[in-house]
Amino acid sequence: MGEKWNEVKTQTLRPAEVEALLAREFGEKISPVNHEELAKKHRSHQLHDEKTLRS
């Protein structure tokens, strides 16, 4: 009998393998995230939104 459609398969990849997979799939469309810069940008937007609401 063939494979069951609802059967879940998992695979564990090392970080380098994940990066290689993403590069193959998406090429230059993605770039690493600097979490510190992202958090800073979110805080800035939040402050701007709060100031706008107060006005």
mmCIF file of the N, C-alpha and C atoms, coordinates in Angstrom:
data_MODEL
# 
_entry.id   MODEL 
# 
loop_
_atom_site.group_PDB 
_atom_site.id 
_atom_site.type_symbol 
_atom_site.label_atom_id 
_atom_site.label_alt_id 
_atom_site.label_comp_id 
_atom_site.label_asym_id 
_atom_site.label_entity_id 
_atom_site.label_seq_id 
_atom_site.pdbx_PDB_ins_code 
_atom_site.Cartn_x 
_atom_site.Cartn_y 
_atom_site.Cartn_z 
_atom_site.occupancy 
_atom_site.B_iso_or_equiv 
_atom_site.pdbx_formal_charge 
_atom_site.auth_seq_id 
_atom_site.auth_comp_id 
_atom_site.auth_asym_id 
_atom_site.auth_atom_id 
_atom_site.pdbx_PDB_model_num 
ATOM 1   N N  . MET A 1 1  ? 0.841  -1.182 0.000  1.00 0.00 ? 1  MET A N  1 
ATOM 2   C CA . MET A 1 1  ? 0.000  0.000  0.000  1.00 0.00 ? 1  MET A CA 1 
ATOM 3   C C  . MET A 1 1  ? 0.889  1.249  0.000  1.00 0.00 ? 1  MET A C  1 
ATOM 4   N N  . GLY A 1 2  ? 0.420  2.353  -0.585 1.00 0.00 ? 2  GLY A N  1 
ATOM 5   C CA . GLY A 1 2  ? 1.197  3.586  -0.705 1.00 0.00 ? 2  GLY A CA 1 
ATOM 6   C C  . GLY A 1 2  ? 1.270  4.369  0.589  1.00 0.00 ? 2  GLY A C  1 
ATOM 7   N N  . GLU A 1 3  ? 1.904  5.521  0.484  1.00 0.00 ? 3  GLU A N  1 
ATOM 8   C CA . GLU A 1 3  ? 2.044  6.414  1.627  1.00 0.00 ? 3  GLU A CA 1 
ATOM 9   C C  . GLU A 1 3  ? 0.698  6.996  2.038  1.00 0.00 ? 3  GLU A C  1 
ATOM 10  N N  . LYS A 1 4  ? 0.535  7.191  3.331  1.00 0.00 ? 4  LYS A N  1 
ATOM 11  C CA . LYS A 1 4  ? -0.687 7.840  3.821  1.00 0.00 ? 4  LYS A CA 1 
ATOM 12  C C  . LYS A 1 4  ? -0.518 9.353  3.667  1.00 0.00 ? 4  LYS A C  1 
ATOM 13  N N  . TRP A 1 5  ? -1.550 10.031 3.212  1.00 0.00 ? 5  TRP A N  1 
ATOM 14  C CA . TRP A 1 5  ? -1.477 11.466 3.003  1.00 0.00 ? 5  TRP A CA 1 
ATOM 15  C C  . TRP A 1 5  ? -1.395 12.249 4.304  1.00 0.00 ? 5  TRP A C  1 
ATOM 16  N N  . ASN A 1 6  ? -1.959 11.719 5.375  1.00 0.00 ? 6  ASN A N  1 
ATOM 17  C CA . ASN A 1 6  ? -1.966 12.468 6.633  1.00 0.00 ? 6  ASN A CA 1 
ATOM 18  C C  . ASN A 1 6  ? -0.759 12.136 7.511  1.00 0.00 ? 6  ASN A C  1 
ATOM 19  N N  . GLU A 1 7  ? 0.160  11.378 7.003  1.00 0.00 ? 7  GLU A N  1 
ATOM 20  C CA . GLU A 1 7  ? 1.355  11.015 7.770  1.00 0.00 ? 7  GLU A CA 1 
ATOM 21  C C  . GLU A 1 7  ? 2.320  12.206 7.811  1.00 0.00 ? 7  GLU A C  1 
ATOM 22  N N  . VAL A 1 8  ? 2.805  12.534 9.006  1.00 0.00 ? 8  VAL A N  1 
ATOM 23  C CA . VAL A 1 8  ? 3.715  13.659 9.183  1.00 0.00 ? 8  VAL A CA 1 
ATOM 24  C C  . VAL A 1 8  ? 5.144  13.146 9.191  1.00 0.00 ? 8  VAL A C  1 
ATOM 25  N N  . LYS A 1 9  ? 5.995  13.821 8.432  1.00 0.00 ? 9  LYS A N  1 
ATOM 26  C CA . LYS A 1 9  ? 7.415  13.472 8.409  1.00 0.00 ? 9  LYS A CA 1 
ATOM 27  C C  . LYS A 1 9  ? 8.199  14.664 8.926  1.00 0.00 ? 9  LYS A C  1 
ATOM 28  N N  . THR A 1 10 ? 9.223  14.390 9.710  1.00 0.00 ? 10 THR A N  1 
ATOM 29  C CA . THR A 1 10 ? 10.063 15.469 10.220 1.00 0.00 ? 10 THR A CA 1 
ATOM 30  C C  . THR A 1 10 ? 11.511 15.176 9.878  1.00 0.00 ? 10 THR A C  1 
ATOM 31  N N  . GLN A 1 11 ? 12.297 16.242 9.857  1.00 0.00 ? 11 GLN A N  1 
ATOM 32  C CA . GLN A 1 11 ? 13.719 16.109 9.587  1.00 0.00 ? 11 GLN A CA 1 
ATOM 33  C C  . GLN A 1 11 ? 14.423 17.216 10.355 1.00 0.00 ? 11 GLN A C  1 
ATOM 34  N N  . THR A 1 12 ? 15.542 16.895 10.968 1.00 0.00 ? 12 THR A N  1 
ATOM 35  C CA . THR A 1 12 ? 16.307 17.885 11.705 1.00 0.00 ? 12 THR A CA 1 
ATOM 36  C C  . THR A 1 12 ? 17.480 18.329 10.836 1.00 0.00 ? 12 THR A C  1 
ATOM 37  N N  . LEU A 1 13 ? 17.614 19.649 10.690 1.00 0.00 ? 13 LEU A N  1 
ATOM 38  C CA . LEU A 1 13 ? 18.692 20.211 9.881  1.00 0.00 ? 13 LEU A CA 1 
ATOM 39  C C  . LEU A 1 13 ? 19.604 21.071 10.734 1.00 0.00 ? 13 LEU A C  1 
ATOM 40  N N  . ARG A 1 14 ? 20.870 21.058 10.399 1.00 0.00 ? 14 ARG A N  1 
ATOM 41  C CA . ARG A 1 14 ? 21.831 21.944 11.065 1.00 0.00 ? 14 ARG A CA 1 
ATOM 42  C C  . ARG A 1 14 ? 21.618 23.356 10.514 1.00 0.00 ? 14 ARG A C  1 
ATOM 43  N N  . PRO A 1 15 ? 22.015 24.384 11.265 1.00 0.00 ? 15 PRO A N  1 
ATOM 44  C CA . PRO A 1 15 ? 21.817 25.765 10.797 1.00 0.00 ? 15 PRO A CA 1 
ATOM 45  C C  . PRO A 1 15 ? 22.381 26.013 9.393  1.00 0.00 ? 15 PRO A C  1 
ATOM 46  N N  . ALA A 1 16 ? 23.541 25.472 9.095  1.00 0.00 ? 16 ALA A N  1 
ATOM 47  C CA . ALA A 1 16 ? 24.132 25.663 7.765  1.00 0.00 ? 16 ALA A CA 1 
ATOM 48  C C  . ALA A 1 16 ? 23.257 25.040 6.679  1.00 0.00 ? 16 ALA A C  1 
ATOM 49  N N  . GLU A 1 17 ? 22.635 23.909 6.993  1.00 0.00 ? 17 GLU A N  1 
ATOM 50  C CA . GLU A 1 17 ? 21.750 23.259 6.026  1.00 0.00 ? 17 GLU A CA 1 
ATOM 51  C C  . GLU A 1 17 ? 20.481 24.084 5.805  1.00 0.00 ? 17 GLU A C  1 
ATOM 52  N N  . VAL A 1 18 ? 19.980 24.685 6.883  1.00 0.00 ? 18 VAL A N  1 
ATOM 53  C CA . VAL A 1 18 ? 18.792 25.534 6.769  1.00 0.00 ? 18 VAL A CA 1 
ATOM 54  C C  . VAL A 1 18 ? 19.114 26.740 5.888  1.00 0.00 ? 18 VAL A C  1 
ATOM 55  N N  . GLU A 1 19 ? 20.261 27.368 6.128  1.00 0.00 ? 19 GLU A N  1 
ATOM 56  C CA . GLU A 1 19 ? 20.661 28.524 5.330  1.00 0.00 ? 19 GLU A CA 1 
ATOM 57  C C  . GLU A 1 19 ? 20.810 28.153 3.861  1.00 0.00 ? 19 GLU A C  1 
ATOM 58  N N  . ALA A 1 20 ? 21.411 26.997 3.581  1.00 0.00 ? 20 ALA A N  1 
ATOM 59  C CA . ALA A 1 20 ? 21.580 26.544 2.197  1.00 0.00 ? 20 ALA A CA 1 
ATOM 60  C C  . ALA A 1 20 ? 20.218 26.289 1.548  1.00 0.00 ? 20 ALA A C  1 
ATOM 61  N N  . LEU A 1 21 ? 19.305 25.684 2.275  1.00 0.00 ? 21 LEU A N  1 
ATOM 62  C CA . LEU A 1 21 ? 17.964 25.416 1.763  1.00 0.00 ? 21 LEU A CA 1 
ATOM 63  C C  . LEU A 1 21 ? 17.243 26.727 1.438  1.00 0.00 ? 21 LEU A C  1 
ATOM 64  N N  . LEU A 1 22 ? 17.302 27.683 2.358  1.00 0.00 ? 22 LEU A N  1 
ATOM 65  C CA . LEU A 1 22 ? 16.652 28.971 2.129  1.00 0.00 ? 22 LEU A CA 1 
ATOM 66  C C  . LEU A 1 22 ? 17.272 29.709 0.948  1.00 0.00 ? 22 LEU A C  1 
ATOM 67  N N  . ALA A 1 23 ? 18.597 29.644 0.822  1.00 0.00 ? 23 ALA A N  1 
ATOM 68  C CA . ALA A 1 23 ? 19.273 30.302 -0.299 1.00 0.00 ? 23 ALA A CA 1 
ATOM 69  C C  . ALA A 1 23 ? 18.837 29.680 -1.620 1.00 0.00 ? 23 ALA A C  1 
ATOM 70  N N  . ARG A 1 24 ? 18.700 28.354 -1.648 1.00 0.00 ? 24 ARG A N  1 
ATOM 71  C CA . ARG A 1 24 ? 18.242 27.671 -2.867 1.00 0.00 ? 24 ARG A CA 1 
ATOM 72  C C  . ARG A 1 24 ? 16.810 28.057 -3.214 1.00 0.00 ? 24 ARG A C  1 
ATOM 73  N N  . GLU A 1 25 ? 15.962 28.113 -2.202 1.00 0.00 ? 25 GLU A N  1 
ATOM 74  C CA . GLU A 1 25 ? 14.546 28.383 -2.429 1.00 0.00 ? 25 GLU A CA 1 
ATOM 75  C C  . GLU A 1 25 ? 14.256 29.852 -2.742 1.00 0.00 ? 25 GLU A C  1 
ATOM 76  N N  . PHE A 1 26 ? 14.945 30.769 -2.049 1.00 0.00 ? 26 PHE A N  1 
ATOM 77  C CA . PHE A 1 26 ? 14.583 32.176 -2.140 1.00 0.00 ? 26 PHE A CA 1 
ATOM 78  C C  . PHE A 1 26 ? 15.683 33.078 -2.671 1.00 0.00 ? 26 PHE A C  1 
ATOM 79  N N  . GLY A 1 27 ? 16.890 32.575 -2.816 1.00 0.00 ? 27 GLY A N  1 
ATOM 80  C CA . GLY A 1 27 ? 17.989 33.371 -3.363 1.00 0.00 ? 27 GLY A CA 1 
ATOM 81  C C  . GLY A 1 27 ? 18.216 34.649 -2.586 1.00 0.00 ? 27 GLY A C  1 
ATOM 82  N N  . GLU A 1 28 ? 18.221 35.757 -3.309 1.00 0.00 ? 28 GLU A N  1 
ATOM 83  C CA . GLU A 1 28 ? 18.505 37.068 -2.717 1.00 0.00 ? 28 GLU A CA 1 
ATOM 84  C C  . GLU A 1 28 ? 17.272 37.721 -2.097 1.00 0.00 ? 28 GLU A C  1 
ATOM 85  N N  . LYS A 1 29 ? 16.138 37.046 -2.104 1.00 0.00 ? 29 LYS A N  1 
ATOM 86  C CA . LYS A 1 29 ? 14.903 37.632 -1.601 1.00 0.00 ? 29 LYS A CA 1 
ATOM 87  C C  . LYS A 1 29 ? 14.898 37.759 -0.087 1.00 0.00 ? 29 LYS A C  1 
ATOM 88  N N  . ILE A 1 30 ? 15.754 37.028 0.605  1.00 0.00 ? 30 ILE A N  1 
ATOM 89  C CA . ILE A 1 30 ? 15.782 37.080 2.069  1.00 0.00 ? 30 ILE A CA 1 
ATOM 90  C C  . ILE A 1 30 ? 17.156 37.505 2.542  1.00 0.00 ? 30 ILE A C  1 
ATOM 91  N N  . SER A 1 31 ? 17.207 38.063 3.715  1.00 0.00 ? 31 SER A N  1 
ATOM 92  C CA . SER A 1 31 ? 18.476 38.447 4.328  1.00 0.00 ? 31 SER A CA 1 
ATOM 93  C C  . SER A 1 31 ? 18.364 38.227 5.833  1.00 0.00 ? 31 SER A C  1 
ATOM 94  N N  . PRO A 1 32 ? 19.493 38.041 6.497  1.00 0.00 ? 32 PRO A N  1 
ATOM 95  C CA . PRO A 1 32 ? 19.461 37.815 7.950  1.00 0.00 ? 32 PRO A CA 1 
ATOM 96  C C  . PRO A 1 32 ? 18.823 39.000 8.681  1.00 0.00 ? 32 PRO A C  1 
ATOM 97  N N  . VAL A 1 33 ? 18.197 38.725 9.810  1.00 0.00 ? 33 VAL A N  1 
ATOM 98  C CA . VAL A 1 33 ? 17.530 39.753 10.598 1.00 0.00 ? 33 VAL A CA 1 
ATOM 99  C C  . VAL A 1 33 ? 18.428 40.156 11.762 1.00 0.00 ? 33 VAL A C  1 
ATOM 100 N N  . ASN A 1 34 ? 18.620 41.445 11.903 1.00 0.00 ? 34 ASN A N  1 
ATOM 101 C CA . ASN A 1 34 ? 19.325 41.975 13.062 1.00 0.00 ? 34 ASN A CA 1 
ATOM 102 C C  . ASN A 1 34 ? 18.242 42.272 14.091 1.00 0.00 ? 34 ASN A C  1 
ATOM 103 N N  . HIS A 1 35 ? 18.093 41.398 15.068 1.00 0.00 ? 35 HIS A N  1 
ATOM 104 C CA . HIS A 1 35 ? 17.001 41.516 16.034 1.00 0.00 ? 35 HIS A CA 1 
ATOM 105 C C  . HIS A 1 35 ? 17.093 42.796 16.857 1.00 0.00 ? 35 HIS A C  1 
ATOM 106 N N  . GLU A 1 36 ? 18.299 43.265 17.106 1.00 0.00 ? 36 GLU A N  1 
ATOM 107 C CA . GLU A 1 36 ? 18.475 44.499 17.867 1.00 0.00 ? 36 GLU A CA 1 
ATOM 108 C C  . GLU A 1 36 ? 17.927 45.697 17.079 1.00 0.00 ? 36 GLU A C  1 
ATOM 109 N N  . GLU A 1 37 ? 18.265 45.768 15.795 1.00 0.00 ? 37 GLU A N  1 
ATOM 110 C CA . GLU A 1 37 ? 17.766 46.848 14.939 1.00 0.00 ? 37 GLU A CA 1 
ATOM 111 C C  . GLU A 1 37 ? 16.251 46.755 14.759 1.00 0.00 ? 37 GLU A C  1 
ATOM 112 N N  . LEU A 1 38 ? 15.737 45.549 14.622 1.00 0.00 ? 38 LEU A N  1 
ATOM 113 C CA . LEU A 1 38 ? 14.304 45.354 14.462 1.00 0.00 ? 38 LEU A CA 1 
ATOM 114 C C  . LEU A 1 38 ? 13.545 45.825 15.701 1.00 0.00 ? 38 LEU A C  1 
ATOM 115 N N  . ALA A 1 39 ? 14.057 45.495 16.878 1.00 0.00 ? 39 ALA A N  1 
ATOM 116 C CA . ALA A 1 39 ? 13.420 45.923 18.124 1.00 0.00 ? 39 ALA A CA 1 
ATOM 117 C C  . ALA A 1 39 ? 13.448 47.449 18.237 1.00 0.00 ? 39 ALA A C  1 
ATOM 118 N N  . LYS A 1 40 ? 14.562 48.044 17.834 1.00 0.00 ? 40 LYS A N  1 
ATOM 119 C CA . LYS A 1 40 ? 14.698 49.502 17.862 1.00 0.00 ? 40 LYS A CA 1 
ATOM 120 C C  . LYS A 1 40 ? 13.663 50.149 16.934 1.00 0.00 ? 40 LYS A C  1 
ATOM 121 N N  . LYS A 1 41 ? 13.486 49.576 15.745 1.00 0.00 ? 41 LYS A N  1 
ATOM 122 C CA . LYS A 1 41 ? 12.517 50.098 14.785 1.00 0.00 ? 41 LYS A CA 1 
ATOM 123 C C  . LYS A 1 41 ? 11.096 49.970 15.329 1.00 0.00 ? 41 LYS A C  1 
ATOM 124 N N  . HIS A 1 42 ? 10.794 48.855 15.971 1.00 0.00 ? 42 HIS A N  1 
ATOM 125 C CA . HIS A 1 42 ? 9.460  48.651 16.549 1.00 0.00 ? 42 HIS A CA 1 
ATOM 126 C C  . HIS A 1 42 ? 9.183  49.666 17.657 1.00 0.00 ? 42 HIS A C  1 
ATOM 127 N N  . ARG A 1 43 ? 10.184 49.922 18.509 1.00 0.00 ? 43 ARG A N  1 
ATOM 128 C CA . ARG A 1 43 ? 10.016 50.918 19.571 1.00 0.00 ? 43 ARG A CA 1 
ATOM 129 C C  . ARG A 1 43 ? 9.760  52.300 18.980 1.00 0.00 ? 43 ARG A C  1 
ATOM 130 N N  . SER A 1 44 ? 10.499 52.616 17.925 1.00 0.00 ? 44 SER A N  1 
ATOM 131 C CA . SER A 1 44 ? 10.339 53.913 17.279 1.00 0.00 ? 44 SER A CA 1 
ATOM 132 C C  . SER A 1 44 ? 8.933  54.071 16.710 1.00 0.00 ? 44 SER A C  1 
ATOM 133 N N  . HIS A 1 45 ? 8.438  53.034 16.035 1.00 0.00 ? 45 HIS A N  1 
ATOM 134 C CA . HIS A 1 45 ? 7.080  53.075 15.484 1.00 0.00 ? 45 HIS A CA 1 
ATOM 135 C C  . HIS A 1 45 ? 6.039  53.176 16.591 1.00 0.00 ? 45 HIS A C  1 
ATOM 136 N N  . GLN A 1 46 ? 6.286  52.455 17.681 1.00 0.00 ? 46 GLN A N  1 
ATOM 137 C CA . GLN A 1 46 ? 5.338  52.480 18.793 1.00 0.00 ? 46 GLN A CA 1 
ATOM 138 C C  . GLN A 1 46 ? 5.270  53.880 19.406 1.00 0.00 ? 46 GLN A C  1 
ATOM 139 N N  . LEU A 1 47 ? 6.420  54.509 19.591 1.00 0.00 ? 47 LEU A N  1 
ATOM 140 C CA . LEU A 1 47 ? 6.443  55.864 20.143 1.00 0.00 ? 47 LEU A CA 1 
ATOM 141 C C  . LEU A 1 47 ? 5.735  56.840 19.211 1.00 0.00 ? 47 LEU A C  1 
ATOM 142 N N  . HIS A 1 48 ? 5.974  56.686 17.932 1.00 0.00 ? 48 HIS A N  1 
ATOM 143 C CA . HIS A 1 48 ? 5.322  57.553 16.941 1.00 0.00 ? 48 HIS A CA 1 
ATOM 144 C C  . HIS A 1 48 ? 3.809  57.379 17.000 1.00 0.00 ? 48 HIS A C  1 
ATOM 145 N N  . ASP A 1 49 ? 3.364  56.134 17.061 1.00 0.00 ? 49 ASP A N  1 
ATOM 146 C CA . ASP A 1 49 ? 1.923  55.856 17.133 1.00 0.00 ? 49 ASP A CA 1 
ATOM 147 C C  . ASP A 1 49 ? 1.302  56.441 18.396 1.00 0.00 ? 49 ASP A C  1 
ATOM 148 N N  . GLU A 1 50 ? 2.021  56.328 19.525 1.00 0.00 ? 50 GLU A N  1 
ATOM 149 C CA . GLU A 1 50 ? 1.491  56.870 20.778 1.00 0.00 ? 50 GLU A CA 1 
ATOM 150 C C  . GLU A 1 50 ? 1.374  58.384 20.712 1.00 0.00 ? 50 GLU A C  1 
ATOM 151 N N  . LYS A 1 51 ? 2.366  59.050 20.108 1.00 0.00 ? 51 LYS A N  1 
ATOM 152 C CA . LYS A 1 51 ? 2.334  60.499 19.971 1.00 0.00 ? 51 LYS A CA 1 
ATOM 153 C C  . LYS A 1 51 ? 1.184  60.928 19.065 1.00 0.00 ? 51 LYS A C  1 
ATOM 154 N N  . THR A 1 52 ? 0.963  60.166 17.995 1.00 0.00 ? 52 THR A N  1 
ATOM 155 C CA . THR A 1 52 ? -0.107 60.463 17.054 1.00 0.00 ? 52 THR A CA 1 
ATOM 156 C C  . THR A 1 52 ? -1.464 60.328 17.718 1.00 0.00 ? 52 THR A C  1 
ATOM 157 N N  . LEU A 1 53 ? -1.631 59.336 18.562 1.00 0.00 ? 53 LEU A N  1 
ATOM 158 C CA . LEU A 1 53 ? -2.906 59.132 19.244 1.00 0.00 ? 53 LEU A CA 1 
ATOM 159 C C  . LEU A 1 53 ? -3.201 60.236 20.259 1.00 0.00 ? 53 LEU A C  1 
ATOM 160 N N  . ARG A 1 54 ? -2.160 60.768 20.868 1.00 0.00 ? 54 ARG A N  1 
ATOM 161 C CA . ARG A 1 54 ? -2.325 61.825 21.873 1.00 0.00 ? 54 ARG A CA 1 
ATOM 162 C C  . ARG A 1 54 ? -2.735 63.124 21.235 1.00 0.00 ? 54 ARG A C  1 
ATOM 163 N N  . SER A 1 55 ? -2.340 63.342 19.997 1.00 0.00 ? 55 SER A N  1 
ATOM 164 C CA . SER A 1 55 ? -2.613 64.627 19.306 1.00 0.00 ? 55 SER A CA 1 
ATOM 165 C C  . SER A 1 55 ? -4.060 64.784 18.957 1.00 0.00 ? 55 SER A C  1 
# 
